[in-house]
């Protein structure tokens, strides 16, 4: 499982995914189905996200209503930016359909 902060036209979101990278075709298909076709992605260490989100992380990680390719952990960009420092994030990956 990977955790990623995506900067999108609709604002920042934090996702959980089983995809190996933010540009994996299966993840891109799921993102496109939600209207996300352009983004900058930063990986967040899983343990750090688990620590910062607490119980919410566990609930989202086991949500059977979402796919393994894409589970939205946080759609509140302000909260995501307050929980993680830029130094916590991996290198950026840019994507545009």
N, C-alpha and C positions, 0 to 999 in steps of 0.2 A: 504494500500500500504506500502511496505517495501523497503528500499534502502540497498543494500549490496555491499561491496567491496569484490570481489573474487580474491584470488591469485591463478592463474592457471599456467599450464605449458607454455601457450602462453603469459603470462604476466598478470598484474592486470587489471580487468575490474570492473566498477561500474554498477550495474543493478537496475532496478525497478521491483518489482514483487508483485503480490497479494497473493503469497504463504505465509503461516504462518512461515515457516522456510526454511533454505537453503537445507534441506534434504527432503522436501515435494516431494512425487513421481511425481506430475505433473511438478514441477520445474526441478527435476532431468532429466525427459524425454526431456524437452526443452533444457536444458544444453547439454545433450548427443547429441541431434540433431545438435548442434553447435560444437561438438567435445570436450566438456568439461566434463570429467569423473572423475576428481580428482581436488580438490581445498581446500583451507582454506577460509572460509567466515567470514566476520565481518559485523555486522549490523551498519548502520549509521542512526542517527535520521533523519526522513523525513524533518523536518523543517530546520535542519542544511544543508542538501543537497540542499533543495530548495533555501536557502539563498546563498549558495556558487556557485551554477550553474546558478541562476537567470533565465532569459528567456529560456535558453536551457532546464532547468528542465521542464518547462511548455510545451514546444514543444514536448519533448519526452513522457511526461505523457499522452498526448492526441493523440499520433501517432496511427492512425487506422491501419497501416500496420504491427504492432507488436501485439503479443498476450498479454493478461493481465498477463500471467505467467512470461513473460520475455521480458523486454525492456532494451536495452543497453543504459545506460546513458552516459558512458564514457569508451572508449577502450584505452585511452592514460594513461597508468600507471603512467607516470611521472607527469602528471597534477593531477591525483587522489591523489598521494602521497603529492603533494604540497598543495592541497586544504584541506586535513584532517590530523590532528595530531593523533598519536596512542591513545591519551586520548579521542579523539572523537568517537572511535570505541567501539563496544560492544565486548563481549568475543568471541574467535574464535570457529568456528565449522569446524571440519575436515571431509572430505568425500573422499572416494575412491571406485570406482565401483568394 
